[in-house]
Amino acid sequence: MRVIFGCRDVCQAVQVALLLGSVSVRAEASEQHNPPAVEIYPQAGVIGQPRRVSEQQNRSRKRHQGEWGRFNMGNGEFAGFGPVGVYGVAPWAEDWSDLRDTSRRHDLFDPLKFIALNNRRTIWLSFSGESRVRYWYEAQPRLGTVGHQGAGRLTTRNLLGADLHLGEHIRLFGQLNNGTAAGWRYYGYNATWRRRLGAEQFFVEVKGKIAGAHAGVMVGRQQFLDAPSWLIYNAETPNVPQSWNGIRGYALWNSFRLDAYNFIGTQITRDHIMGGGFDDGTRLYGVDASTALPAFKLGHETVRSFLDLFWMGFRFQGKQAQVFCLEKEIAGTQTRQNIGFRWYGNAPDFEYDFSADYQTGRFFSAKEGGNRPISAYAGRAIVGWRHSVSSLHPFLGVQAEIYSGTRSQRQHGDIEGFVAPFSPRNGTYDVSRTFARSNLMNIGPTMSIAPSSYLTFHLYVPFLWRQRMSDGVYSSSGRYNFLSGRSLRQAGRWVGCLIQASMAVQLTQHLNYRVDGGSIEMSKGMRRAGAKNGTFMLSTLTFRF
């Protein structure tokens, strides 16, 4: 009963938000250099940018990126704090200090974004919030292995944050979360979906100018988005986003930046205000260096690009750390060192995004003792044509990916399967979360149009193969058990294809409606082994301020 009433309460809150959002100031839509509405809440990567933002639009006071030099280009994600437009994936990355001047306040919620606490207006408070209602439908969840046909799920989440600035150099940020989950023939709900009230983030930041750089140190519980979004992101799907506990230091010059961090995971298996405290078995640490490269010519096109180099260490356990060997699963702990790069660039008529990662490390068996070396890799490329001056703002491209698999018949030797255990962004690959980034190769067309400033459509059709015949197919919850023993090879290398389409409507500055849907078409070999075709649909209404 508590869950049902929680859903009802949140739905009523969103209905109120819709009424409030509808009176959000649309007069600014005609303001010169105003960014298009589809960029109010940008997503990571090329696919997440349905319409290119000009330099004049990007410097509009309506966008709230910080002073990041050349890293302010586009959605600003190469600054290391996640994408930021009017709002950011990490709300503490938004800079609302321009509202110190009350004449610049035009939106209904602007008074909540800058609340002066002293006469000089140097101590101030900013509030942020998000309420999301999502409905899911899956005809054959997890390729029919869940046992629930026609599963319907209704989830809600609420995030409320407060950002206290004590002058220019000290800030405290805190954020609470709340989540409910219900439905019919549903499955897979745990503490990441249902939370009465939890501390999502709480950290202290000390910042200032050091050697010409905007530098800072962040200590406490926080989001971390300074990595390729297909490797680590924000846990978009469940109600409780991913957060980390520890320390992070950064320094941004005009064209170069450094980032170093050392985190312990947040325990999320308990419905508790602190989420159960620290998860000592989950670690994340590393160093990142990015540079805005000099512009160069390719034919008649001037290309602007960024290069990101990273070393990142993982330590994790649980289901995703299991190793599959013959007919059994071996539990244990994995440590993985990631060495990789991302090179992103754009010109007037095209964009590209290349990234790769090599993983080395060790698997430590929990019961059998001993350890095995890890040697895995992944690569991702997107190349496309974008016609920004067209009324439809089309992007037509090709996306290709490879994630290594392992030789599961081996009981010794290298473990070669790639793993991305920390909530990569599913929307850039498989919004249904039916397939995980392991033992897969895929290629397919991706395209989007933005026929108006508030509307965008996207289509993506990846064709999938297994990278190794001796390894199975994985979901976000683990390996599918219909592929084992003789069926590993009998099913063939060809897996199938995903037909995915989406529509997003920015109803007001604060209210966004999005529909994602698709069809999963499995190969004959996979269907003979036990997989089933299916369809899915996600409908999401989100309110932000």
Salt bridges, closest charged atoms under 4 A:
GLU28 OE2 - ARG61 NH2 3.17
GLU28 OE1 - LYS62 NZ 3.51
GLU31 OE1 - ARG61 NH2 3.59
GLU77 OE1 - ARG342 NH1 2.99
ASP107 OD2 - HIS510 NE2 2.79
GLU130 OE2 - ARG157 NE 2.91
GLU130 OE1 - ARG544 NE 3.46
GLU138 OE1 - ARG153 NH2 3.08
ASP163 OD2 - HIS165 NE2 3.29
ASP163 OD2 - ARG171 NH2 2.72
GLU205 OE1 - ARG171 NH1 2.43
ASP226 OD1 - ARG257 NH2 2.61
GLU236 OE2 - ARG425 NE 3.30
ASP259 OD2 - ARG248 NH2 2.63
ASP259 OD2 - ARG257 NH1 4.00
ASP271 OD1 - ARG195 NE 3.71
ASP271 OD2 - ARG196 NE 3.06
ASP288 OD1 - ARG257 NH2 3.59
GLU351 OE2 - ARG52 NH2 3.02
GLU351 OE2 - ARG386 NE 2.47
ASP353 OD2 - ARG342 NH2 2.69
GLU368 OE2 - LYS328 NZ 3.23
GLU401 OE2 - ARG380 NE 3.00
GLU416 OE1 - ARG407 NH1 2.58
GLU416 OE1 - ARG468 NH2 3.47
ASP471 OD1 - ARG479 NH1 3.60
ASP516 OD2 - ARG514 NE 2.88
